[in-house]
Amino acid sequence: MGSILLVAEIQGGKLREASFELVSFARKIAGASGRPVASLVPGSGVGSAAEELAKKGGGSVYAADHALLGQYNVEAFEKVVRAALEREKPDVVLFSNTPVGWDLAPRIAVHLDAAFVSDCFDAAAEGGALRFKRRVFNGKLDAELVAQATPVVATFQPGATAPFAGAADGKVVPLEVSLSEAELRAKFVETKQAPKTGVDLTKADVIVSGGRGVGAPEKFAEVIQPLADALGGAMGASRPVVDAGWLPHSYQVGSSGQTVTPKLYIACGISGAIQHLVGMKNSNFIVAINKDADAPIFEVANLGVVGDLFEIVPALTKALKAAKS
């Protein structure tokens, strides 16, 4: 049995939150199978990031520090991952399901002649077998896949689990890789980032979401946003709201929007279609407010309130403001 190697990502000079979520999945598999955990941090000037990951569950962290890794280049990054594979000899390799993961993971799977599972939201090791869960048919069903052999390469949805919060000190291991610009068939030119609208809901501790039951686009500003502000959280929405043009897609929670795991999720006027449930059901605490006592949202809610959201939500907002004053 080999080890688990997770490939971390640096964005804006810092480790992506999704990399710490990978640690959670790696630790879960490690705890059930006895595999040790190792990590790879490729980039330029990655010393502090590697140290941070080693202190937060990354195990033996290979720090691949090179000027040509400062910007993503698939050929350079693939060479670095291959070097880490040679050093570590893992039989499980984990990537985030991000553009970098989409690009790198299949190449590594082919290199290893490995089983490949993409876009997972959970994993387990039972009876020596590795099991992965992913959503199919536009999030209407959950599929469980069992790896018939190792090695296995898998990608995981950002936001599908909470970042690892345990204490597990590791060590940083320098990984020397020979890279030259002449051997790379592509070169980095520039990054163009689209203007941000809305918020990154995957990082919000509190989300107050509205559905079709809110009734009109202006009601989000009048009813839903004030409660989110009072709680120090963010506003979200269900797919029908976005499809109707009431809010931009960046606010959408669900299988075709963002998968979120906040500490508190309040669903207002959301019936609970499966597409929405798969994007928020792993929240730590769920409150549902709906006039329909039979709404599917109540099946995943920790606290259900049957009533008119236009009476309940403003009253709750008022009470919160009064408690803070």
N, C-alpha and C positions, 0 to 999 in steps of 0.2 A: 504494500500500500504506500502510495506517495503522499505528497502534501497538497495543500491548497494554495494556489498563487492568485492573488487579486491584483489587477492592474489599475492603479489609481490615476486620476486625472487632475491636472492643475489648470485653473482658469482664473485669469486676472491676478496671477501671482500667488493664489491660495489653492489648497486642495478643495475640490468640489465636494459639496455635501453628499453627493451620490457615492463618493469613495468611502465615506464613513458608513453609509448604508450597506455597501458591499462587505465591510468588516462584519456587520451584523449577520449577514447571510453566511459568510465564511465561518464565523464563530459557531453559528447554529449547526452547520454541517460538521465542523470539527468536534463539537461536543457530543454528537451522536455517533461519529465514526472513528474518533481517535486520531484524525489527521492533524498534523501541525499546520499553522497558518503562516504564510509568507506574503509579502507585498512587493510590488515594483512601483517606484515613483520616477518616471522619466521626465526630463525637462532641463532647463538651464537655471542654475542657482537653486537647486532643490534641497539643500542641506536642512534648512529649518522645517520644510514641509515633511521631509523624511523623518526627522526627529519627532515631529508632532504625531505622525501616523504610528511610529513605534510606541509612543506613549498611550495611544488610544486603540490598542488592539490589533495593530497591523503585523505583529510578530516580527520575524526577521525581514527588515525592509531594505530592499536593494535600491540604492540611490544611483540612478544613471544620470550623471550631470555632464551635459555637453552643449556647446553653443548652438549646434544644429538641431537640438531638441527644444529650443526656446519657442518655436512655433511648430504646430503639428505638420508632420510630413509622414505619410503612410509607410514609405520605404525605410526611413530612419527609425521610426517607432517599431516597425516589424522586426528590424534587426536587433533592437534593444530587447524586445520581448523574447525573441529567440535565444538571446544570450542569457537572459534570466532563466529560461526553461532549461538550458544546459547546466546552469549552476544548481538549480533547485530540484529538478526532476519531479515536478508535480504531476498528479494524475487528475486534478481538478483545476481549471483556470476560469476565473470570473472577471467579467467586464461589466461596466454600466451600459445600459441600453441607450446610449447617446450617439451622436454622429461619429465620434471617435470609435466607440464600441462597434457600431454598425460596420465601420470600415476595417477595423483590425481583427475582430473576433473570428469572422469566417476565414480569413487568411491563416490565422493561427490554428484553427480547426483543421484546415486542409494540410498544413505543415505537419501536424501531429497525427493525421488520419484519425481524428477524434470524433466522438459523438458530439453533436452541436444542438443546443436548445437556446432559442432566442426569446427575448421579451418576457422573462419569467417574473412572477410576483411573489413566489415562495419556493422554498427548497427544504428537503429533509433527507436524512439517511436512515433507512430502516432495514434491518436484517442484512446489512452489507450492501444494499442497493441504494443508489442515489435517485431521488424522486424530485421532479420539478413541476411546478404548476404555472400554467400560462392561460390567458383568456383567448377564446376563439369565437368565431361568428359574431364579430363586432361587440365582444364582451358579454354575449348572452349566455355563454357556457364557460365553465372552467375545465381545462383539460389537465390531466396528470400524466406526465411522461416519465418512464423508468429507463434509466441508462442501462443498456444491455452489456456495455463494456466500458473500460476506461482506456485512455484519458477522455475527459468530458470538458467541453468548453461551453459556457453559458453566459448569457447577458441578462441583466436584471433591470426592471423599470425603476428609474429614479422616483422616489416618493413612495415606493411599495412597502417600506418598513422604516422604522426609526433608526437614526444613526446609532452605532454602538456606543453605549454609555458606561460600560464596565471599566474596571481597572485591570489592564493586562500589559505590563511593560514588555517591550521587545528590544531589538537592537538594530542599528543602522549598519548595513554592509555596502561599501562602495562597489559599484559595478562598472568596470572599465569597458568601454566599447569603442572600437575603431570606426570612426565615421569621417567621410570626406565629401565635400560638396560635389566633387566631380563624379562620384558614383551614384548620385541621386538624379533620377530622370525628371523630377519635378522640383520646383523651388517655390518657397512661400513669397507671395507678392504683397498682399495686404488682407486685412479683415474688415469687412463692412457689416456693421451691425444695424439691423432694422430698429427704428425708434420703438421704445417699449410702450405698450399700452396696458393698463390694468396693473396687476401685481403677479409676482411669482408665488402662487398659492402653495407650492410644495414646501415653502419655508415658513408659512404662517402657523403660529401656535393656536390661533382662534380663527375660525371661518364661519361667517353667517351667510348662508346661501338662500336664494329665492328661486322659486319655480314659477310655473305658469299660473299658480294660484295667487301670485302677487297682483296679477290683473292688468298692469300697464307699466310701460317703461319708467314713467316718472315716479312710480311708487317705490322703485329701488332707491332712489335718492331720498325720498321722503320717509321711508319706513325701514328698509333693510340696512342701508349704509349707516344711519345713526346708531343702530344697535351694534354694528361692527366697530364703529368708532368708540362707542362707550366701553366696549370690551377690549379695546386696543388691538383689534383683529383686522381681518380683511374680508371683503365681500366676494361671494362666489355666485354661481348660477347653474341651473340645469340646462340640458341641451335645448329643450323647446324655447327657452328664453333667448338663447343665442341664435337659434334658427329663425326666430321672429325678428331678429335685428334689434332687440332691446338692449343688449350688451355685446361688446366684442368677444371674440372667441377666447381671448386670454383669461376670461372669467369662468370659463366652462369647467365644471368638475364632472368627470366620467371617463369611460373607456376611450372616447374620442376627444377628450379634453385633458385635464390634469388629474393624476392620481395623487391623493393627499392623505396625510396621516397626522392631522393636528391634535392637540390636546383636547380641544373642544370643537365640535362641529354642530351648528344649529341649522336645521333644514326648515325653511318657512314656505309653506304652500307647495312642497315638492311631494308628489305622490309616491315616488320611489321606483321608477322603471329600472330594470336590471342594469342598463347602460350607466345610470347614475350611481347605483349602489356599489358597483365594482370599483368606482373611483374614490369612495369615501368610507366604505364599511370597516376599514381598519383604523379609523380614528379612535383615539383613546376614550372619548365620551361623546355620545351622540344624543342630541335633543331634537325631537321632531315636533313641529307644530302644524296641524292639519285639521280641517273640518271633517274629513272622512275618517271615521274610526277604523275602517278596513283598509286604509292605504298601506301598500307594501313597505313604506318607509318605517312603519312602526315595528316591523320584524327585526330590524337591525338597531333600533333606537334603544339607548339605555334609559331614556326618559321620554315618554310620549305625552303630548298635550293635545287633547281633542278640543278644538275651539277656533274662533275667528282670529287669524293672525293680525288683523287690523286693530283688534282690541288688545291682544296679548303682547305683541312686539313693542308698540309704543309705551305700554305700561311698564314693561321690563326695562326699556331704555330710560324711562323717567326715574325708575327706582334706582338704577345703576348710577345715574348722574347725581341723584340726591345723596346716595351713599358716599360718593366721592367728594361732595362739597362740604 
